[in-house]
Amino acid sequence: MSSTDYSTALRTGIYTVLNGNITISGKTYKIYKDPVKGATNRTYVILGPIIDNEDGSKDSFVYTGSIAIETVDMSQAINPTRDLSESVNNKVRSLLKTSKGSTFTVSGYTLTVFRHGGSTRLSEQLPDKRISYRIIDIYEYVIQ
């Protein structure tokens, strides 16, 4: 199987865990597999790119790398509170928490490591004076 096969399975596994389950105060936030195009006035989660490495022999491969999972909040004007973004991001982290016995499956592969590898926060003023606030979490993985 190629790295495209496992990366699709990895993204599908993460999407399945998060889709319909990112709920804060009774409101469910969407997850997208690709960036949202055009202007938006909402909060959502995006599965970002995978950076990967394939190592092995003709009989066995180990895939290592990272995937970005981004919480985006474009719902507020200047000087927004970051509480909603942080709450959505914390919910995503709890759903993907690696201390759980089984976080998610990667169809056709064995997920041996899945851990939070760090995060960064970005703020940007948009032309219409709203603020785009993003929390980008990096998750590291090992798949056999």
C-alpha positions in Angstrom: 0.0 0.0 0.0 1.2 3.5 -0.7 1.5 6.4 1.7 -1.6 7.9 0.0 -3.6 4.9 1.2 -2.6 5.2 4.8 -2.9 9.0 4.8 -6.4 8.7 3.5 -7.2 6.1 6.2 -5.6 8.3 8.9 -7.6 11.4 7.9 -10.8 9.3 7.7 -10.2 7.9 11.2 -9.7 11.3 12.7 -12.6 12.8 10.8 -14.9 9.9 12.0 -14.0 10.6 15.6 -14.6 14.3 15.4 -17.5 14.6 13.0 -20.7 15.4 14.9 -18.9 15.2 18.2 -17.4 18.7 18.7 -20.2 20.1 20.8 -19.9 23.1 23.2 -22.9 24.3 25.2 -25.3 22.4 23.0 -23.9 23.6 19.6 -22.1 21.2 17.3 -19.2 22.6 15.3 -18.2 21.2 11.9 -15.0 19.6 10.8 -13.8 19.9 7.2 -11.3 17.7 5.4 -10.2 20.7 3.2 -9.9 24.4 3.8 -13.1 26.4 3.7 -13.2 28.7 0.6 -14.7 32.1 0.7 -15.8 34.4 3.5 -17.2 32.7 6.5 -18.6 34.0 9.8 -18.3 30.9 12.0 -16.1 28.6 14.0 -15.0 25.3 12.6 -12.2 22.7 12.6 -10.0 21.7 9.6 -7.9 18.6 9.0 -4.7 20.1 7.8 -1.9 18.6 5.8 0.1 15.4 6.6 3.8 15.5 6.6 5.0 11.9 6.3 8.0 9.6 6.0 7.9 6.0 4.8 10.5 3.5 6.1 10.8 -0.2 5.6 11.7 -3.2 3.5 9.9 -5.0 0.7 7.8 -6.8 3.3 7.0 -4.3 6.0 6.7 -0.5 6.2 6.5 2.0 9.1 5.0 5.4 8.4 5.8 8.3 10.6 4.8 11.9 10.5 2.5 14.6 11.7 -0.9 16.0 10.9 -2.2 19.5 11.6 -5.7 20.0 13.1 -6.8 23.6 13.0 -9.5 25.3 15.0 -10.6 28.5 13.2 -12.8 31.2 14.6 -13.9 34.0 12.2 -17.1 34.8 14.1 -16.2 37.9 16.0 -15.3 41.5 15.4 -12.3 43.3 16.7 -11.1 42.3 20.2 -12.8 38.9 20.3 -12.8 36.7 23.3 -10.9 33.5 22.6 -13.0 31.4 24.9 -15.0 29.7 22.1 -11.9 28.9 20.1 -10.2 27.5 23.1 -13.3 25.4 24.1 -13.6 23.9 20.6 -9.9 23.2 20.5 -10.0 21.6 24.0 -12.9 19.4 22.9 -11.0 18.2 19.8 -8.0 17.4 22.1 -10.2 15.4 24.5 -11.7 13.4 21.6 -8.3 12.6 20.3 -6.7 12.1 23.7 -4.0 9.5 23.4 -4.5 8.1 26.9 -7.8 6.5 25.8 -7.6 2.8 25.2 -8.6 3.2 21.6 -8.8 6.7 20.1 -9.6 5.7 16.5 -8.7 3.2 13.8 -6.7 3.6 10.6 -8.4 1.1 8.4 -6.0 -1.6 7.2 -3.1 -0.4 9.4 -2.0 -0.5 13.0 -1.8 2.9 14.7 1.0 2.4 17.3 1.6 6.1 18.3 -0.7 9.1 18.2 0.3 12.0 20.4 -0.1 15.8 20.6 3.2 17.3 19.5 2.6 21.0 20.1 0.5 23.9 19.0 0.6 27.5 17.8 -1.9 30.4 17.8 -2.4 33.0 15.1 -4.5 36.1 14.9 -5.2 38.1 11.7 -7.4 41.1 11.0 -9.5 40.5 7.9 -10.4 43.3 5.4 -13.9 43.5 6.9 -12.4 44.2 10.4 -13.2 40.8 11.8 -10.4 38.8 13.5 -9.4 35.3 12.3 -8.1 33.4 15.3 -6.5 30.0 14.6 -5.2 27.3 16.9 -3.1 24.8 15.0 -2.4 21.6 16.9 0.2 19.2 15.5 -0.3 15.5 16.2 2.5 13.0 15.6 1.9 9.4 14.6 3.5 6.0 13.8 1.6 3.6 11.7 2.5 0.0 10.7 
